[in-house]
Amino acid sequence: MRRRTLAVWLILLAAYASTIGMRAFAASEYGGDEPHYLLTAKSIVDDGDIDVLNQFRKRQYRSFYPYELRPQGVLTKGRLNEPHGVGFPLLIAPAYAIGGPHAVEALLAAIAALAGMFAYRLALRMVPDPWAIGATLAVFLSPPFLAYSTAVYPEAAAGCALAGAALLAVRLSERVSRKASFACFTLLAALPWLGAKFVPAGIVVGFFAVQALRRERRSLLAVGGVEVAFFSVALYVGLNEGFYGGATPYAASDQSGTMASALGDYLDRTSRLAGLLVDRQFGVLRWAPVLALALWGLWLIFRSHREGLARVLTEQRFVERIAALCGLVLGVQLLVATFLAPTMFGFWFPGRHLMAALPLAVPLAAWGLRHSPRVGTVLALIGLAGSVWLWIDVRFGHSGLITPLPDAPWGPLVNAFPRYAEGALPYVLTVAAVLALAAVALGRLRADARAARTTG
């Protein structure tokens, strides 16, 4: 088992390392917020602080960004601290000191591969190989994971922390240990430093860890773990007050973190629930159709729960517990991306706001793959073909990891996906699809209930 785990890490690392130095757009390897993270890391290495005022004045970003870069923050107490937080720049600063931006990419590739290893070990607790390893490689070699493996964003690190903490929370359900508990809550305590948007998903994992400890009557250990997390949050808020003038780094920006000020602004974002999944450009299912297996796996486990299998099979109860953990983390992160993220359409590769939680789609996808191997294999191959297409077109063609994006993996069939930035038709189709799926699901549940009454 250890050899397979190491093999997963090495395969993913090799694939991710192959993207180092790839073009983001035009003549630049970095775009969006990436140059800002790198500039803050450079300031930490050169000056020992996160004040990038002199870096901007001297245009020191030109060593890795060939265009004009404008500050995203405002002057706070005479300093220019970018509103991205200090945690991620501190994480990548040692790599930057050793080998510059490409060394940072190598570090992030290793971290992203580690997330895949954690996801694989978690999937093994639901299904055996080849389903677990197959789902892991299919998901982690899909275009979104390939693109974000070396992108200078905190998503890969947050995904690694969430996957590792989830694995440890599940281990606490099997056997309580102080080391596992401390490691779990330490990983969760790191999430605010990587980004406030990762905290809600971390709370879900923390709740499951606490419940596992309480079931084993280790309440004192649970309290200690929660205190570790709360201490991290308190320190995070205190340092932000000093650096950025507020509880979060967004205080150093001239806009709110969500870019919404009224209830109506948030309600207008409801369409993102579908757009983040199936939009022609930004939908994760459009780029990684294998993730549909996670939805299928979640539905299958919901059905088994309705049938009461967990009452007679202890192993099924454990599977349902893991599925609930993964499903809730994915659902919470989808809600964060829908209602709290400033925009769905940003200058980044699709799926950014969901990437931290997507490693936890692997166990659910593995369950779906086990029960629908033929369809699952086709979806996995489509995703892998999309990754190869994307890699070749960016490395040797005219595409970039931000723009312009190729039509991978669908070619001309990509036009069948709706575009949520254009007209009302996509919303009508979404409502119709949801109603149709709800009708099918309700019909199936009624049929199962009738069959259960007949059998009884």
N, C-alpha and C positions, 0 to 999 in steps of 0.2 A: 504493500500500500504506500509506503514511504517513497518507493521508486516512482510510482505513478504520480504521486503528488509533486515530486521534484521534476518529473517529466513535463507536467502541466506548466509549471513555472518557467522551465527552460524554453518550451515551445512558444509560450506567450511572450517571453522576454525577447526571443529572437525575432518574432514578428513585429513587436513594438519597436525594437531598436532599429529595424529597417526603415522606420519612418523619420528618424532623426535627420534634421536638415531639410525636410520637405517644405515646399512653398506653401505659404498660407494664402497669399494673394499677390498678384503682380510680381514685383521683385523682392518681396519681403517674406521671410520665414515665419514671421509673427504678426498677429493682428488682434484687433479688439483690445482686451485688457492685458494681453500677454506682455507687451513692452512695458507696461506700467509695473507689473509684478517684477519683471527683470530689473527695471531701473531702481526699484526699492531694494531689491537684493544687492544690487551694485552699491547703493548708498550704505547698506549695512557693512559690506565688505570693505569699502574704501574709507568711510567716515565713522563707522560704528554707530550710526543712527538711521532713522527712517525719513529724515527730512531731505526731500529731493529737490529743494529749491535751487541749490547750486548745480545739481545735475541737469536740470532743465535749462538754466542760464548758459551753461557750457555745452549744451546739446550732447551730453555724453551718451545718449541713447543711439547716436548715429552708428555706434559699433555693431548694433544688432537690429536697428530699424532705420531704413534709408529715407523715410519721409518725415514730415513735420509732425511732432508729437506734442499735443497740448495737455496741460495738467487737468486732471479730473477733480482735484480737490481745491479747497480754498485755503487761504492763509489762516492758520490757527495759532495764536500766541507767537506770531512771527515766523512760524514754520509752515512748510508745505508738506503735509502728510497725506498721501493718497488714501482715499476712502475705501481701501480694500482690506485693511487689517494688517497686523504685524505677523500673525502666525505663519501664513504660507511663505512670505518672503524670508522669514527666519529658517524655515525648513529647507528652502532651496539655496540659501546663501552659502553654505559650505561647498556645495557642488559648483556654484558660480565661481567661488574663489579658486577652486581647483582647475576648472576647465571652461569657464564661461557658459554661455547659453546652451551649448551642445551637451555639456556635462550635466546641466539641469535636466535636459530632456532624457538623458540616460538614467538619471536618478528616478524620474517620474515613470519611465518605462519599467524599471524594476519594481516600483511601488504598485503600478497597475497590474503587473504580472502576479504580485503577491496577493492582490485582491482576488484574482482568478483562482489562486491556490486555496484561499479561504472559502470561496464560493463552492469549489469542488468538494472540499471536505464537508461542507454543510449539506451539499446535495447527496453525498454518500449516506447521510443519516436518513434520507428518504427513500432512495433507490440505490441498487448496486450498479457497478459497471456492467455493460458499456454505456448505460443510460446516463449515469452521472458525468463521466468524463466526456461523453459525446455532447451533452447539453452545455457543459462548461466551455468546451472549445468552440462550439457553434456560436454561443452568445459572445464570448470574449474575442472571437476573431471576426465579428461582424463589423461593418463600417463605423458605427459610432464609437466603439471601443478602440478600434484601430486609430481613429482620428484623435481621440482624447488621451491616448496612452502617453503621448509626449507633448501634448498641448500644455502650455505653461498656465494652467488653471488649477485650483485646489480640488476639482471634482474627483480626480483619480485618487488623491490622498484621502479625501473624505469617504469615498467608496471603499477603500481599503480598511479604514477605521471602522466603518459600519459593518462590513462583512466580517472582520475579525471579532468585533464585539458581539455580533449575532452568533457566531460560531461558539464563542466562549459562554454566552448566555444559554445556548443549547447544551453545552457540556455541563453547566451547572445543574441542568435538569437531570443529567445522567449521574453525575458524581460531584459533590460540592468540594471545592478546594479554595484555600485562601488565595493562592497564586492566580487561579483562573478568575476569581472574583475581582481581585485588584487589577489585573490586566484588562478585564472587560470594562470596568468603570474608568480606568485611565484612558483607554481608547475613546470612550464616550466623552470624557473631559476635554479631549483634544478638538472635538468638533467645533465648538464656538470659535476657536482660534483660526480655523480654516474658513469659517463663514457662518453667520447667524442662520442662514437658510438651511443648514444641515441639522440644526438643533432639534426641530420637531421629530424627525426620523430617529434621532438619537434617543429622545425621550421614550419612544415606543420600545426600542431595544432595552433601555434601562428598566422599563416597567416589567418586561418579561424576565429580566435577570433578577429583579427584586422578588417577583412571584416565585421563581425557581428556588430562591434561598428561603423564602417563607414556607414553601411546601416542605422543605427539609428542616424547618424550625431553626434556621440560622439567621434570625432577625438582626442580631448584633452585627453580623457580617454584612447584611443588607444595608443597615444604617451607615456603616463605615464606607461602603461603596458610594452611597448617595452623598455622603459628606465630601468625598473626593471630587465628585462632579460639581457640587455646589461651590466648593472652594475655587475650582477652576473658573466657574462662571463669575464669582465675586471678583476674582483677580482680573478677569477679562474686562469686566465693567469698569473697575478702578483704573486700569491702565488706559482704557479707551477715554475715560474722562480726562486723563492727563494729556494723552497724545492728540485726541480728536475733538475734545470738548463735548462729549456726549457718551451715552451708554454703549453705542456701537460706532464703528468707523464711519457710518453714513453721516454722522454729525459733521464731518469735515467736507461734506458735499453741499452744494447749494440746492439739492433736491432731496426728497425723502427716499428712503430705501426702496419703497414699493412704487413710487411715482403715482400714487393715488391718494386722494384726500377726502373722498366721500363714498358712501355706501354704493351709490350708483356706479362709481368708477370700478369697484370690485365686481359688481354684478355684470358689467359689460364684458368681463373677462371669462364668463362661463363657457363661451364657445371654445376656449383653449382646452377644455377637458377632452374634446375630440381632436382638435387641431394638433395638440402635442403628440397625438398617436398616429393620425392618418393624413395630416396635411402633406401636400405634394412636395413641399420643400423641407419642412421642419418636423414632420411626423416620424417618430422613431420606428413605428411598424413599417413605414414606407422604406426606411433604410435597413432595418433589421427585422424582416418578417418572422424570424425564428422566435422573437419575443411573444408572438401570438400563442406559442406553446405554453407560456406562463399563464396566460388567461385561461387556456383550456385546462391546464393542470389545476388551477384554482377552482374552476367550475367542477371538475371531477371530484376534488376533495370535499367541496361543499355538498355534493350529492351523497358522498359516502357518509358525511356527517349527518345528513338528513335521514339516511337509512339506519343510523345508529350502530355502525360497525365498531366504533370506538368503545361501545359498551361491552362488547364481547372479545375484542382484540386489543390488547394493551399496546402492541406495536402500532396499530392504527391511530390510537390516541396520541402517541408521540409524533407521528407524521402530521396529524392535524394541528398539533401545537406549533410545529416548525412552519407549516403552511400559513397559519394565522400570523405568525411573526413576520414572515416575508411579505405576505399580502398587505398587512397593515403598514409596513414600512414603505412599500411601493405606493399604496394609496395616499399616505400622508405626504410623500414627496410630490406626488401628482397634484395634490391640492396646493402645496406651496408653490409649485411651478405655475399653477393656474391663476391663483389669486394674489400671490405676494411678489412674484418676479416682475420687474418693471416691464418687460416685454418678452413675447415669445419669438419675435422675429428680430434677432440680433446679429451682430457681425461675428458669428462663430459657427462652427459646424453644428448641425441640428442635434437636439437632444441635450444641450448643456445642463439645463436645470433638473433633468431627471437622472443624469449619469451617476450621481453618488448612490442612488438606491438600486440601480439596475443590476449590480452583482447579486442582489437577493432575488432576482428573477430566475436565477439558474436552478435552484432546487425545484421551483414550480415547473419550469420548462423541462427538467429531467423527468418529473412525474408525467407531464403531458407526452413527452417523447416515448416513455415506456408504454403508454396506453395507445398511442397513435404513431407507431414507428415509421410507417411509410410517408404519411403527410409530414411528420416532423423532419424526416430526412430530406424531403424536397425543400422545405422551408430553410433548413440549415444550408443546403447547397446553394440556394438562391442568395443567401446572405454572404456566404464565402465567395461566390462569384462576384458579388458587389464589392467586396473588399479588394479582390484581385484587380478588378476594373478600376476602382478608385486609386489604388496604389500605382498602377501603371500609368494612368492618365495624369496623376499629379507629378510623378517622378519623371516621366518622359514626354508628357503631352502639354496641354495648355491649361489644365485645370489647377485648382488650389484647394486646400483643405477648408478654406472659408468661402472663397469665390474665385472664378466660376466653378460650380460643382457639376460633375458629370451626371448623366441620367442613370447611373448605376443604381440597382442591378436590373432595372426594368427596360431600359431603352425607350422606344416610343410608347410602350405601355404605361409609362409614368404619368401620361396625361389622363389616365383613368382616375388618378387620385385627385380629391378636391383641393382647392386653394382657398383657405379661409380668409385671405385678404381681399378676395374678389367676390362681391355680390352676396345674395342671400341663399343661392342654391345649395352650397355646401352645408349650411345650417339645416335646411329642409331635409336634405338627404341624411344628415346625422340623426335628426329626430326620428325619421322614418326607420332608419336602421336600428336605433335603440328600441323603438316600439316593437319592431319585428323580432329582435332578439329576446326582448322581455316576454313576448307572447310565446315564443318557442320554449323559453325556460319555464314559464308558468305551466304550459301544457305538459312538459316533461315531468315537472314536480307533481302535478295532479295525477299523471299516469303512474308514477312511482308510488304515490299514496294509495291509489286504487289497488295496485298490485300487492302492496303491503297488507291492506285490509283483506284481500282475497286469500293471501297466504296464511294470515292469522286466523 
